[in-house]
Amino acid sequence: DGNIFRVVPVPLAILVVLALLTGFILKYTRTGRYAYAIGSNIEAARYAGIPIRRYLLIIYTFGGALAGLAGMVEASRLVTGQPTAGQGYELSVIAAVVIGGASLSGGEGTVAGTIAGAFLMGLISNGSNLLGVSPFWQQVLIGTVIVLAVAVDELRKRRRAT
């Protein structure tokens, strides 16, 4: 019936396992440290002796595998394989990641922050649907949230720099 022990939905179980695994990799492994270093400043990472091409391949392969798994989970939920099923999610995903504390310039962010940002985006989306807000204004709202999150990120960076 799509649940583990008739309680936990399989997509939620997959999310928890992958979030814990990814969080562990980012926080406690060389690959995670190198990913943050490359994302923060690729030239500085190169000068530090990090094999950029190898770790970019690892990072993009891992991201692609997660995207493929997400597509399979979505196809299993919809019981169909539509190539355009995820179209239009890009803005919401960027908003969730930025709200979660990741920097658009790279090198910062956590898995927990991203999940919190996705939860908040879900609240905004569902709340605006329940209030009868048109899809156009929902996109405007999401864009406003992104602009505010980027502004807060820039203010944090400036405070750290002083």
C-alpha positions in Angstrom: 0.0 0.0 0.0 3.0 2.3 -0.3 3.8 2.4 3.5 6.4 0.7 5.6 4.7 -1.1 8.5 1.5 0.6 7.4 2.7 3.8 9.0 5.6 5.5 7.1 5.2 6.4 3.5 8.0 4.9 1.3 8.9 8.4 -0.2 9.3 9.7 3.4 11.5 6.8 4.4 13.7 7.3 1.3 14.0 11.0 2.1 15.1 10.4 5.7 17.7 7.8 4.7 19.1 9.9 1.9 19.1 13.1 4.0 21.0 11.4 6.8 23.4 9.8 4.3 24.0 13.1 2.5 24.3 15.1 5.7 26.9 12.6 7.0 28.9 12.8 3.7 28.8 16.6 3.7 29.8 17.0 7.3 32.2 14.1 8.0 34.0 13.1 4.8 36.7 14.6 2.6 34.2 14.6 -0.3 31.9 16.8 1.7 34.6 19.2 2.7 35.9 19.4 -0.9 32.4 20.0 -2.2 32.0 23.0 0.1 35.5 24.2 -0.8 34.9 23.9 -4.6 31.5 25.6 -4.2 32.9 28.4 -2.2 35.9 29.2 -4.4 37.0 26.9 -7.2 40.3 28.6 -7.8 41.2 28.6 -4.1 40.3 24.9 -4.0 42.5 24.2 -7.0 45.4 26.0 -5.3 44.8 24.0 -2.1 45.5 20.9 -4.1 42.0 19.5 -4.4 41.6 17.4 -7.6 38.7 19.6 -9.0 37.7 17.4 -12.0 37.5 14.2 -9.9 35.4 15.8 -7.2 33.2 17.7 -9.6 32.5 14.3 -11.4 31.6 12.7 -8.0 29.4 15.7 -7.0 27.5 15.8 -10.3 27.2 12.0 -10.5 25.7 12.0 -7.0 23.3 14.8 -7.8 22.3 13.1 -11.0 21.7 9.8 -9.2 19.5 11.7 -6.6 17.6 13.4 -9.5 17.0 10.0 -11.2 15.8 8.5 -7.9 13.5 11.5 -7.4 12.1 10.9 -10.9 11.5 7.2 -10.1 9.7 8.1 -6.8 7.6 10.7 -8.6 6.7 8.2 -11.4 5.7 5.6 -8.8 3.5 8.2 -7.1 1.8 9.2 -10.3 1.8 5.7 -11.7 3.1 7.0 -15.0 6.3 8.2 -16.5 5.8 11.8 -17.8 9.0 13.5 -19.0 7.5 16.9 -18.1 6.3 15.9 -14.6 8.9 18.0 -12.8 8.7 21.0 -15.1 8.2 24.2 -13.3 9.7 23.0 -10.0 12.9 24.9 -10.6 11.9 28.1 -9.0 10.4 26.4 -6.0 13.6 24.3 -5.5 15.9 27.3 -5.7 13.6 29.1 -3.2 13.6 26.2 -0.8 17.4 25.9 -0.9 18.0 29.6 -0.4 15.4 29.8 2.4 17.2 26.9 4.0 20.4 28.9 4.2 22.4 27.9 1.1 24.2 30.8 -0.6 23.6 31.4 -4.3 27.3 32.0 -4.6 28.0 28.5 -3.3 30.0 26.9 -0.4 27.3 27.1 2.2 24.2 25.2 3.2 23.0 22.1 5.0 20.7 19.2 4.3 18.6 20.1 7.3 18.3 23.7 6.1 17.2 22.6 2.7 14.6 20.3 4.1 13.3 23.2 6.3 13.2 25.4 3.3 11.3 22.8 1.3 8.8 22.5 4.2 8.3 26.2 4.3 7.8 26.3 0.5 5.2 23.6 0.8 3.4 25.7 3.5 3.5 28.7 1.2 2.2 26.7 -1.8 -0.5 24.9 0.1 -1.5 27.9 2.1 -1.8 30.1 -1.1 -3.8 27.3 -2.8 -6.2 27.1 0.2 -6.6 30.9 0.1 -7.4 30.8 -3.6 -4.3 32.7 -4.7 -3.9 32.5 -8.5 -0.8 30.6 -9.8 0.6 33.8 -11.3 0.6 35.5 -7.9 2.0 32.4 -6.3 5.0 32.7 -8.6 5.3 36.4 -7.6 5.2 35.3 -3.9 7.9 32.7 -4.4 10.0 35.2 -6.3 9.6 37.7 -3.4 10.6 35.0 -0.9 13.8 34.3 -3.0 14.7 38.0 -3.2 14.2 38.4 0.6 16.2 35.2 1.3 19.1 36.4 -0.9 19.0 39.9 0.8 19.2 38.2 4.2 22.1 36.1 2.9 23.9 39.2 1.7 23.4 41.0 5.0 24.8 38.0 6.9 27.8 37.9 4.6 28.5 41.6 5.2 28.2 41.3 9.0 30.6 38.4 8.9 33.1 40.4 6.8 33.2 43.2 9.3 
